[in-house]
């Protein structure tokens, strides 16, 4: 079993040794809630204000209601 020189993990399980993925698939998204602080939508780059519905989409970041409307 080969081990990574940097992490000492099995190379098949080490993110450092595995080849990069060309296009990551959109990951799971968290629940909607209202932003407490201003921020920027990681999908389109538009700023959002406190009170804007947002949710975390892994690995993209915070997605605002401008790009993914809540269903509540």
C-alpha positions in Angstrom: 0.0 0.0 0.0 1.5 3.3 -1.1 1.4 6.2 1.4 1.4 10.0 0.7 4.7 11.6 1.7 2.8 14.8 2.8 -0.2 13.4 4.7 0.9 9.8 5.4 -2.5 8.6 4.2 -3.1 5.7 1.8 -2.7 7.4 -1.7 -6.1 6.2 -2.8 -7.8 8.1 0.1 -5.6 11.2 0.1 -7.0 14.3 -1.6 -3.4 15.5 -2.0 -2.6 12.5 -4.2 -5.8 11.9 -6.1 -6.2 13.6 -9.5 -8.4 16.7 -9.6 -12.0 16.4 -10.8 -12.6 18.4 -14.0 -16.1 19.8 -13.2 -17.4 19.3 -9.6 -21.0 18.4 -9.4 -23.2 20.8 -7.4 -23.2 19.5 -3.8 -26.0 19.4 -1.3 -27.6 22.6 -0.2 -28.5 23.5 3.3 -31.8 24.9 4.6 -32.9 28.5 3.8 -32.5 31.2 6.4 -32.3 35.0 6.5 -28.8 36.5 6.3 -27.6 38.2 9.4 -24.7 40.0 7.6 -24.3 41.4 4.1 -22.5 39.1 1.7 -22.1 38.1 -2.0 -23.9 35.4 -3.8 -21.3 32.8 -4.8 -23.3 31.9 -7.9 -23.7 35.3 -9.7 -21.6 37.6 -7.6 -24.4 40.0 -6.7 -24.3 41.5 -3.2 -27.0 40.6 -0.7 -28.2 42.5 2.4 -29.1 41.3 5.9 -32.5 39.7 5.8 -32.0 38.2 2.3 -32.9 34.4 2.1 -29.6 32.5 1.7 -28.4 28.9 2.0 -25.1 27.1 1.8 -24.4 25.0 -1.3 -21.3 22.9 -1.0 -18.7 23.5 -2.4 -19.9 26.7 -4.0 -20.6 28.8 -0.9 -23.6 31.0 0.1 -26.3 31.1 -2.6 -28.9 34.0 -2.3 -32.5 34.0 -3.5 -31.4 35.7 -6.7 -30.1 32.4 -8.1 -32.0 29.8 -6.2 -35.5 30.8 -5.1 -36.7 29.4 -1.7 -39.7 27.1 -1.6 -41.2 28.1 1.6 
